[in-house]
């Protein structure tokens, strides 16, 4: 999902770094949050991992597409921070599943 979102925004906007485009923040990032919630609901064991995978896979695309590797540490930090909201939503969705199963 992270790969697809990053590539899709890059192709649509023509930006080398999709987070430089408004489409990333208004479309791709919210879809990553929703996707992390969906995955957390379906697979509730360690739901935070889905957000980490979705967001950090974007680093793989950045590397493959030839982004400046000198900014790799900064990109890793930014993506780790951006993983927090999807992780929280994924954990909430996993708890919702557990709550529904208990009732």
Beta strands, then each sheet from edge to edge (+ up, - down):
end
